[in-house]
Structures are given as structure tokens and as C-alpha cells.
């Protein structure tokens, strides 16, 4: 029996700030730009702030309009990185086959620890409780036969939830869910699928592979496989690449900031999906902006840590775009460099050889 565990911290940046300053508990906490300066976007926020409709990549001014009494903080990346490293060391105690997916999430292959799904809930609860006891950070846990479903499961009962999906319950679990529950399905992909009467994972399952490939390229086939419960990706090695990028050309020049932010979020989702499949994280982000008249600009920023968080990438890209706000944009793109394969604690040699030959 294959048992894959996905552990995802709950509102991680905000949780770190609250841990350091308990007086913030129960108060809307927003991490990102300075609302008084009117620049920047929301990186993440506490669950109390989400009740006001605030979300990642939202312009900080808009967040302030919705919740002026919230606490607005600039990110403290060194703090988050330290706490993250501590949590990852805890997770390694639960499985020798470990994959750090980003600063706030990880996969474990617990096939040698959990032999029956009846025991999976207790295993997940032990992980969750241990992290909270040692680091004071809440997490949610998804346990399933493969990585895709485990990631979906960890997101369903946030915060602090534990969701177990057995092999027998796989399709009854997946079929009712909206397509956007699958990692990598952002706003634009969802719109394309919905326009073609594909709204649930069951609709994906019933669709023709060639139809999905025509609509979404290689990602279409990948989504079809996920809908059929097929994801054999190991927790571990994938070949490293030096850079990865994606661009989008608008059908007409635009200065609509909502459309531009949505496009950046979509690009971030697609890039993060590709990185996750390769077990690779990024550190440097380069934003490419082509304005009306083919005037092209690039702007780069290097983080103090490696990650493959879609939220971090989209927020950072939106923040870097701020200097171009109000100008007509023809093309926008993101390129990721300074890539690094996230190491497992122990890797099977045959898996390494198999992946290196792909």
C-alpha cells in the first residue's frame, strides 16, 4: 500500500508573526506592502483577515479598504526560514523519504510506517500535534495513495485539518470536487475548463484526453491522469534544470491591474506545477514586461531562501510590477533562476537512475 503524506502549514507567515507576538492572535494580520504608501500586494494573511475577503496577491490598498483595522506587517523572511527549517527537521523524523516542497509544505512517503489506512489518521494527528508542540505552528495534513490527492486533501479542512483518502475512497473523494482544487489549476485554466462544461473532477475524468490536450496542451493530459487517480511520481528525485519561464501576450494592450495580477497568478501557478513535478525550488525571480510600442523591461529579485510556493511567486511578481502600474502592457512573463533540487533524506538508487534517464 502506498501512503503519501502532504503537510501544509496554515497561513504560515502570519502564524510565524503571531507566534513571535501572541498579542496578534485573533486579530486580522496581513503580510505584504505598506498600505500607507499605497504600493505592494498581500503576500499572505491570517484566517481572521480572510474573513474580509483578503487574499494573496490582492493590492495592499484594496486590502486596507476592506480591513483598515487590521495589522499590516512587512515580511520577515529570515524568521520564516528559521522556523521552516525547524519544522522540516521534525518531519524527517516521521519518514526517511522526505521532500521539501516549499518553505511551508512537504511530502513524506510513509508507506513503511502506515500499513493500514485505519492508522493513517493517528499518524497525521501525531505529525500535526508534534509540530504545534515544538514550534507553535498549526498545519493541515493530507494522506492519500499519491502526491496529487494528498495535496488536495491537505487543503480541504484548513486550518488544522487531517484528511485521509484511502484507495477505495479515491474516486468518491475526487469526483465532486471543483477542478480548481487540483494543484496548478488557476483562474485562467479554470475558466477554460468551465467554458467547456468541465467544472468538477468527475467532468475531467469523463473528458477525452485529446480534448483536454487541445485546450491545455500537456497540462491537459496531466489533469486527466490526476482525475483518474494516476500519479506515480515518487517523493524524491527529479532532474534539475537551470531556469524556467513562461510568458503571456495579451490579445490587446491593457493597463487593467486586475487582469494583469490575475495573469501573473496564472503564470505562477503553471510554473509552480512544473517545479513541483521536478521536486525543484527557485530563489531568483525575473519579471519581464513589454509595454505598448515593444518597450521591454526586466526586473529581478532574489529571495533569502529557496521555495516553490505559488503564493510567494505571484505576490512577488505583482509587487515588482507596481512601477509599471497605469501603463499599457502587451506582454508579461516570469522567469525563475537559481534553481535547486530539494533533497530527500534518503533516496532509492533505482529511482535516481530511472529519473536520470528520462
C-alpha positions as a printed Julia matrix, in Angstrom:
358×3 Matrix{Float64}:
   0.0    0.0     0.0
   1.37   3.4    -1.0
   0.88   6.08    1.65
   1.82   9.64    0.73
   1.53  12.46    3.26
   1.32  16.16    2.38
   1.9   18.55    5.28
   0.97  22.2     4.69
   1.41  24.97    7.25
  -1.67  27.12    7.89
  -1.21  30.8     6.88
   2.47  30.25    7.59
   3.91  33.78    7.5
   1.09  35.16    9.61
   1.38  32.21   12.01
   5.1   32.94   12.48
   4.37  36.59   13.3
   1.63  35.59   15.75
   3.93  33.09   17.43
   6.5   35.84   17.99
   3.84  38.3    19.14
   0.91  36.43   20.76
  -0.99  39.72   21.16
  -1.78  39.43   17.44
  -3.81  36.26   17.99
  -7.43  36.69   16.91
  -6.65  39.91   15.02
  -6.57  40.25   11.2
  -2.87  40.11   10.26
  -1.81  41.0     6.72
   1.72  40.38    5.45
   2.86  42.43    2.46
   3.31  46.01    1.37
   2.74  49.21    3.32
  -0.88  50.37    2.84
   0.03  53.94    3.8
   2.44  54.11    0.86
  -0.16  52.57   -1.43
   2.27  50.13   -3.02
   2.7   46.37   -2.99
   0.4   43.41   -2.63
  -0.66  40.94    0.05
   1.82  38.09    0.43
  -0.43  36.17    2.82
  -2.76  36.87    5.71
  -4.27  35.26    8.79
  -7.61  33.46    8.67
  -9.19  36.38   10.53
  -8.16  38.66    7.64
  -9.53  36.2     5.08
 -12.98  36.69    6.56
 -12.86  40.17    4.99
 -12.18  38.71    1.55
  -8.46  39.47    1.68
  -6.24  37.03   -0.21
  -2.73  36.63   -1.59
  -1.73  38.93   -4.48
  -4.5   41.41   -3.66
  -3.31  45.04   -3.91
  -2.47  46.19   -0.4
  -4.61  49.31   -0.84
  -7.65  47.18   -1.59
  -6.93  45.04    1.47
  -6.75  48.19    3.61
 -10.11  49.37    2.27
 -11.67  46.09    3.36
  -9.93  45.88    6.72
  -8.45  49.22    7.89
  -8.23  47.97   11.49
  -6.01  45.02   10.58
  -2.32  44.76   11.46
  -0.13  45.24    8.38
   3.4   43.86    8.55
   6.33  43.66    6.18
   7.59  40.08    5.73
  10.43  38.84    7.95
  11.89  36.16    5.69
  14.77  35.21    7.98
  12.28  34.37   10.75
  10.12  32.3     8.41
  13.14  30.46    7.04
  14.39  29.54   10.53
  11.01  28.23   11.66
  10.57  26.37    8.38
  13.93  24.61    8.77
  12.97  23.52   12.28
   9.66  22.11   11.04
  11.33  20.23    8.19
  13.69  18.56   10.65
  10.66  17.43   12.65
   9.04  15.97    9.54
  12.15  13.98    8.7
  11.62  12.09   11.96
   8.43  10.61   10.52
   9.85   9.22    7.27
  13.21   8.63    5.62
  11.65   9.51    2.27
  11.11  13.26    2.51
  10.6   16.06    0.01
  10.56  19.71    0.98
   8.07  21.21   -1.45
   8.41  24.85   -0.36
   9.05  26.94    2.72
   5.74  25.83    4.25
   4.93  22.39    2.85
   6.46  18.96    2.42
   5.72  15.42    1.26
   6.51  12.2     3.1
   6.33   8.66    1.79
   5.01   6.82    4.84
   4.41   3.5     3.1
   6.82   1.8     5.51
   5.24   3.44    8.55
   1.5    3.23    7.82
   0.33  -0.21    6.72
  -3.43   0.33    7.06
  -5.45   3.45    6.33
  -7.23   2.9     9.64
  -3.95   4.01   11.26
  -3.34   6.93    8.89
  -5.42   9.45   10.85
  -3.46   8.8    14.05
  -0.2    9.15   12.1
  -1.31  12.5    10.65
  -2.52  13.73   14.02
   0.83  12.86   15.6
   2.63  14.91   12.93
   0.3   17.88   13.39
   0.46  17.83   17.18
   4.25  17.4    17.27
   4.81  20.43   15.03
   2.48  22.55   17.15
   4.02  21.41   20.44
   7.59  22.07   19.32
   7.2   25.13   17.08
   3.79  26.6    17.91
   2.71  26.47   14.25
  -0.54  24.94   13.0
  -0.56  22.68    9.95
  -3.01  20.62    7.92
  -2.3   17.07    6.76
  -3.5   15.13    3.73
  -2.87  11.4     3.41
  -3.6    9.53    0.18
  -2.24   6.96   -2.29
  -0.43   9.62   -4.37
   1.01  13.13   -4.2
  -1.73  14.92   -6.14
  -4.56  13.63   -3.98
  -2.59  14.11   -0.75
  -2.07  17.79   -1.65
  -5.77  18.24   -2.44
  -6.68  16.53    0.84
  -4.45  18.75    2.98
  -6.27  21.85    1.72
  -9.83  20.74    2.44
 -10.05  21.06    6.22
  -7.81  24.05    6.93
  -6.76  25.15    9.44
  -5.52  22.2    11.47
  -7.37  19.55    9.49
  -6.43  15.94    8.83
  -7.94  14.32    5.74
  -7.34  10.68    4.86
  -8.24   9.28    1.44
  -7.93   5.52    1.03
  -7.5    3.7    -2.27
 -11.11   2.51   -2.03
 -12.44   6.04   -1.45
 -10.26   7.74   -4.06
 -12.9    8.39   -6.72
 -15.76   9.17   -4.35
 -13.44  11.76   -2.81
 -12.24  13.32   -6.08
 -15.32  13.35   -8.3
 -17.46  16.0    -6.52
 -14.59  18.47   -6.12
 -14.27  21.54   -8.39
 -11.38  21.38  -10.86
  -9.56  24.26   -9.18
  -8.83  22.01   -6.19
  -6.11  20.37   -8.3
  -2.71  21.99   -7.8
  -1.81  24.12  -10.81
  -5.38  24.89  -11.86
  -5.54  28.65  -11.5
  -8.13  31.18  -12.57
  -7.42  31.05  -16.3
  -7.23  27.25  -16.52
 -10.46  27.03  -14.54
 -12.16  29.45  -16.95
 -11.04  27.43  -19.98
 -12.31  24.2   -18.45
 -15.58  25.72  -17.24
 -16.26  27.2   -20.67
 -16.07  23.63  -21.99
 -18.51  22.27  -19.39
 -15.73  20.83  -17.23
 -16.42  22.05  -13.71
 -15.72  19.09  -11.46
 -13.0   16.46  -11.28
 -15.63  13.96  -12.42
 -16.07  16.07  -15.57
 -12.3   15.86  -16.07
 -12.42  12.11  -15.61
 -15.14  11.76  -18.26
 -13.48  14.1   -20.77
 -11.47  12.87  -23.74
  -7.71  13.17  -23.36
  -7.42  14.7   -26.82
  -9.97  17.38  -25.88
  -8.04  18.35  -22.76
  -4.75  18.32  -24.67
  -6.24  20.58  -27.33
  -7.42  23.01  -24.66
  -4.4   22.98  -22.33
  -1.51  21.2   -24.04
   0.49  18.74  -21.93
  -1.19  20.01  -18.77
  -4.48  18.68  -20.12
  -3.22  15.12  -20.12
  -1.75  15.59  -16.65
  -5.12  16.76  -15.29
  -6.82  13.76  -16.9
  -4.37  11.44  -15.14
  -4.97  13.14  -11.79
  -8.74  12.77  -12.26
  -8.2    9.05  -12.86
  -6.14   8.74   -9.68
  -2.94   8.15  -11.61
   0.11   9.87  -10.17
   3.16   7.65   -9.8
   5.58  10.49   -9.03
   7.92   9.45   -6.24
   8.58  11.54   -3.18
  12.09  12.41   -4.19
  14.33  12.96   -7.17
  13.6   14.76  -10.43
  16.26  16.06  -12.78
  17.43  19.64  -12.22
  17.1   22.41  -14.78
  18.85  25.79  -14.8
  15.88  28.05  -15.46
  12.18  28.01  -16.17
   9.9   30.67  -17.57
   6.52  31.44  -19.04
   5.11  34.48  -20.85
   1.67  35.69  -21.87
   0.8   38.09  -24.68
  -2.48  39.95  -24.2
  -4.93  39.98  -27.1
  -4.84  43.76  -26.82
  -2.68  46.13  -24.79
  -4.07  46.53  -21.29
  -3.5   48.55  -18.15
  -6.25  46.8   -16.17
  -4.43  45.93  -12.96
  -6.87  43.14  -12.03
  -6.29  41.39  -15.36
  -2.53  41.8   -15.04
  -2.47  40.45  -11.48
  -4.69  37.52  -12.49
  -2.35  36.73  -15.38
   0.69  36.81  -13.11
  -1.09  34.49  -10.67
  -1.91  32.12  -13.54
   1.7   32.12  -14.76
   2.87  31.48  -11.19
   0.5   28.53  -10.84
   1.71  26.95  -14.07
   5.39  27.42  -13.17
   4.9   26.05   -9.67
   3.13  23.0   -11.04
   6.13  22.3   -13.27
   8.59  22.88  -10.43
   6.71  20.6    -8.06
   6.77  17.77  -10.58
  10.56  18.16  -10.72
  10.97  18.49   -6.95
  12.73  21.81   -7.65
  12.64  25.18   -5.88
  13.56  28.68   -7.08
  15.31  31.6    -5.43
  15.54  34.33   -8.09
  12.56  35.79   -9.95
  12.79  37.92  -13.09
   9.72  39.8   -14.27
   9.51  40.7   -17.95
   7.17  43.49  -19.04
   6.68  44.56  -22.65
   4.83  47.84  -22.91
   2.94  49.4   -25.76
   5.38  50.02  -28.6
   7.52  46.96  -27.7
   9.4   48.81  -24.96
  10.69  45.93  -22.83
  11.8   45.96  -19.19
  13.09  43.26  -16.83
  13.3   43.39  -13.06
  14.83  40.71  -10.82
  14.69  39.9    -7.13
  16.42  37.15   -5.15
  14.76  35.68   -2.07
  16.79  34.71    1.03
  15.59  31.1     0.65
  14.52  28.59   -2.0
  10.79  27.91   -2.42
   8.22  26.74   -4.92
   5.25  28.48   -3.35
   2.79  29.84   -5.9
   1.6   32.44   -3.39
   5.08  33.81   -2.8
   5.83  33.94   -6.53
   2.59  35.66   -7.56
   2.83  38.17   -4.71
   6.45  38.97   -5.55
   5.68  39.33   -9.26
   2.74  41.64   -8.56
   4.9   43.73   -6.25
   7.66  44.05   -8.87
   5.07  45.09  -11.44
   3.98  48.1    -9.34
   6.37  50.5   -11.07
   4.56  49.83  -14.37
   1.06  50.37  -12.98
  -1.03  52.61  -15.2
   0.94  51.85  -18.38
  -0.36  49.75  -21.25
   1.11  46.24  -21.23
   1.42  43.99  -24.27
   3.3   41.02  -22.78
   4.17  39.87  -19.31
   6.32  36.97  -18.17
   8.16  35.38  -15.28
  11.49  33.57  -15.38
  12.85  31.58  -12.45
  16.56  31.01  -11.93
  18.88  29.97   -9.11
  17.01  26.66   -9.05
  17.77  23.84   -6.65
  16.52  20.31   -6.35
  15.11  19.74   -2.89
  16.9   16.78   -1.33
  15.25  13.82    0.3
  16.77  12.4     3.42
  17.25   9.05    1.71
  16.8    8.31   -2.0
  16.42   4.96   -3.68
  19.2    4.37   -6.22
  16.91   2.72   -8.74
  14.57   5.74   -8.65
  17.51   8.06   -9.23
  18.71   6.03  -12.21
  15.23   5.81  -13.68
  14.59   9.55  -13.41
  18.05  10.5   -14.7
  17.36   8.57  -17.89
  14.07  10.36  -18.59
